[in-house]
Amino acid sequence: MKKLFCMLIVAMVTPLLSGCPGNKGSTAEPPSKFTPIAGDGRVMLTWTPNPSVDYWLFTATDPSLTAFNWTGLPNAHAYANVATPFYMCGLFNGTLSNGTLTPLPYYFAANGRTNGGPGGPSSPTIKATPYNAASGVWATSSTPSSSLDLYGVGYTSLTTCSNSTTSAAGSFAAVGKSGAIFTSADGKTWTPPTTVPSGLPDLYAVTGYAANLNNPTTPAQSWLAVGAGEASVYSTDGITWYDGLTYNPTSATLHSLTHVAGTGTFFAVGDNGTIVSGTVPTIPSNGIAWTTIITSGTTNNLQGVTHGNIYVAVGDKGTIVTSADSITWNPQTPTPATTNTLRQVTYFASSYGSIYVAVGDAGTIVTSKDGGVTWITQTTPIVSNLVGIAVETQLVYVATPVVDPSLGFISIAQLVAVDNTGNAYTSPNGYTWTSVPVSTGTTSTNATSLNALVSSGFGYVAVGNAGATVSAF
């Protein structure tokens, strides 16, 4: 009977609790310097590892947690053979009840074993409380050159979280005046790449992706930046950048980029309704294979583009054009119509519904809750020029989710917009917005002249004039 009991424990993936006979390994001490670092909807756990020890990690939202009692606790999980740093993502930033948000601490414990042996003693239980980064403090920093204005910022995920496919870490890139390019591993400290083509004009947008996630040796990155004239530059590692100038079939200035998830295709939009698509080559000398979209549905300058269940581009005079196949584009007219320039657009989808939100000059916000068919211009107190918008999942626990009256379905979105006067704004639905000032801290950076915003999935980075960068993580 004792042998059968041990077999059942193994089947429950908790051999460390059993001390079953027949194990060839042994117990080991828990990890030393076991430390949590809270973030937006996530916690990063670090420790000093012993290479010969296999560590198991346990978590729950109950302070009584140890390595041996986790199975009956709320929000309990266990992870075998973990390595540092260990990112847990998709955690709640709090519980919402009657309009009040209460922080929700998470507790962690770990133990060790060697050669498949039973688990050793539990580590001390540690605690971390995730939070909503967008509503917190936006910290300022700057690139090495304050003489170069930054016009675009992008992010490429390189690793995913241990318990989900959410981005855990990656690389940021910022571009700007006179072909400036800077990269950052954390969105705070920026360095110029090793090699950049000379004589580049202004660059206005940059984005990228990695085909081989969680592969630090060969992540297969593809970065692309576009700008004035027919400028384009690309990189396969973020370090060495190549000139893609001669491969763009149009001389129009390009203002915005999007990458189509699951493909190697980028779309760029620009002046005179220009829309082009291209791929970054794996062999740098091959250049970019650009294709021009013959008819975009407008001759107005396009300033922003995104891809969700459809393609959406926005621009001057309140222009919105959409496409189901990236080939045929159709103009859309928001209600009421606006003549203000729309600067950027983003997309969010969940099992409840989808939202497109575009932002622009004079506080203009235009939303679509029906897949891009109908667009509504919002009335807001914002009067400054909105220059960037991004979206993540709103990680708040609600016992009984409530239908959002503005959308007609449950919203789990966390929308963030920034303006050119140093403010951030948050919204759960694209209709109602709350202002969050961007702190200028003690630095001399010009955080009041922002030009672009990007989300990493766990935080936000905005860039602006005089090399300014601000971030919320």
ZITAFEN-V358888 format. One record per backbone hydrogen bond with DSSP energy under -1.0 kcal/mol. NH is the residue of the N-H (numbers start at 1). CO is the residue of the C=O. If there is no record, write none. Layout:
nh co
NH CO
NH CO
This chain:
nh co
5 1
6 2
7 3
8 4
9 5
10 6
11 7
12 8
13 10
14 9
17 14
18 15
23 20
26 114
28 112
32 48
35 46
37 44
39 42
41 39
43 88
44 37
45 86
46 35
48 32
53 50
54 113
56 111
57 79
58 109
59 77
60 107
61 74
65 62
73 70
76 73
77 59
79 57
82 55
86 45
88 43
91 41
93 395
95 102
96 397
97 100
100 97
102 95
106 128
107 60
108 126
109 58
111 56
113 54
114 26
117 114
120 112
123 110
126 108
128 106
131 39
136 133
139 471
141 469
143 467
150 464
151 175
152 175
154 173
156 171
158 169
159 169
161 166
162 87
168 159
169 159
171 156
172 184
173 154
174 182
175 152
176 180
177 149
179 176
180 177
182 174
183 191
184 172
191 183
195 239
203 176
204 226
205 226
207 224
209 222
211 220
212 219
214 158
222 209
223 235
224 207
225 233
226 205
227 231
228 202
231 228
233 225
234 242
235 223
241 195
242 234
244 232
247 244
248 245
254 227
255 269
256 269
258 267
260 265
263 260
266 278
267 258
268 276
269 256
270 274
271 253
274 271
276 268
277 291
278 266
286 283
287 284
290 288
291 277
293 275
302 270
303 314
304 314
306 312
308 310
311 323
312 306
313 321
314 304
315 319
316 301
318 340
319 316
321 313
322 330
323 311
330 322
332 320
335 375
342 315
343 359
344 359
346 357
348 355
350 353
355 348
356 368
357 346
358 366
359 344
360 364
361 341
363 384
364 361
366 358
367 376
368 356
376 367
377 335
378 365
386 360
387 418
388 418
390 416
392 414
394 412
396 394
397 94
404 409
408 404
414 392
415 427
416 390
417 425
418 388
419 423
420 385
424 436
425 417
426 434
427 415
434 426
436 424
438 422
447 445
449 446
451 463
452 463
454 461
456 459
460 472
461 454
462 470
463 452
464 468
465 449
468 465
469 141
470 462
471 139
472 460
